[in-house]
Amino acid sequence: MAFRFFIIICLLNISTCFSQIQDSISTSNHVVKDTLSTQSTQVKDSLILDNTRIVKVIEAEIDSTSTKSLKDLEFASKLDEKWFEELYSNNLFDTIYKTVTELDYKPVDYPELSTDTLKARLKELDARTPFNVEYNSSLESVIKSYLKHRRKSIQKLLTLSAFYFPMFETELDKHDIPLEIKYLAIVESALKPRARSRVGATGLWQFMFGTGKEYGLDVSSYVDERSDPIKSTEAAAKYLARLYKIFGDWDLALAAYNSGPGNVGKAIRRSGGYRNYWNIRHNLPRETAGYLPAFLANMYIFEYAKEHGFKKYKPELAYFETDTVRVKQMITLDQVSEATGTPIEELQFLNPSYKLDIIPFIKDENYVLRLPIDVVGKFVNNEDRIYAFAKAEFDKREKPMPQFTNAESKTTYRVKSGDYLGKISRMYGVRVSNIKKWNGLRSNNLKIGQRLTIYPRKPNVNNTSSAKAKIKPKPISGEVFNYTVINGDSLWSISQKFPGVSIQNIKDWNGISGSKLKPGMILKISKG
């Protein structure tokens, strides 16, 4: 039961962006200098960057009882895309893993933190935690290296921790586990629920398949509860409690959590019987040797964040501002997004355990949908209509699932301003990893004008606007009514206004290939 660790993937902090966003959005040097909107009233073209599946995005109807009808700004929506791109990016997750496994513990010049000050603070920290937080030159090297080279990453994690740490502490307290264990999730996954190591360890606490099953985590084609923040934390607490009972020392319990109890036992034997982590460290696997120093370094920095100039911001969405609804039938996150107006990326962030963005309904299983608290009422009040819409969508889907397009049917896509791999992957129904493989890309970075070779699953997708012109409206029978699209309309909300009219009817009658509508657009609707 070996666990591999990874440290620090960064979640772009919207709050800090108020004063710091200077990212170039296009080669024409357009600079964005504004704040992000925290409440989106429409589902725009910002698409998920996770590479698991393609999701259809349709602008959602604003609930008639809502008091909010603010229109989102296009440039703010683009900034949202950049945030969600980083939310699902593996760049830092991959690069920092290498830096931790190759720690050399060389002295780091960081005059802002003197050795005497560090010793005093570590002594104070040692007094209030069951971990052995004693000064040594190796730990000083790691702490100063993080403070000097990883400040931006740490600031982002500090903000994200405001969402996850309250739920971690609740579960840890239930099982009488030191609350400082919450910092372990930073080392393991950089607070990324869908983090996955090269050997298959998954989730915030990096459970392997077998260990996850042993501790009650459901893993199936649809669901991976190793990515569920609450359930995986409960499982981690149970496993750590078991390890502590074996070793009687929290430092060794953490080492066993990472490399397995067997490796710790062998390290103790090879060291001649020492039972202090720092004395057996050189006999542990390479990645585990840097594991506890990374954990203690993060604990120190988080505990003394203020003293080192870090700021604690409120996250975009706090855990207590969400609630769950038990699903009554199979439904997808994009269907929920379309019906409630909640951005698909927000739903994916709140429901990371659903691998395909599909919440299944299985007898005797309690699968829940987590929503922002202000959306729960809207969902519950209209759940019959929402479920009816979801069922109709599923019934219309082609069965069996479409086959992959032949490898010969490739296309070339030219990158435009605002494009990113996640957006392009969903456009063609392929995975981000496939696009990178087909084009020899080592990172997610793209350049405007860059040409990408794509082997699409969507045969009708075209890189030019001329493709849309080829779609001809189908004849309409009966009396025809002209409907003018207003702000907040979606294909689904319009179809609900006309009994017997489906979304596909509206698309066919008007030659629409996608789902985006513009206010003022005239749609033909058959009343017969």
Order of alpha helices (4+ residues) and beta strands (2+ residues): alpha-alpha-alpha-alpha-alpha-alpha-alpha-alpha-alpha-alpha-alpha-alpha-alpha-alpha-beta-beta-alpha-alpha-beta-beta-alpha-alpha-beta-alpha-alpha-beta-alpha-beta-alpha-alpha-beta
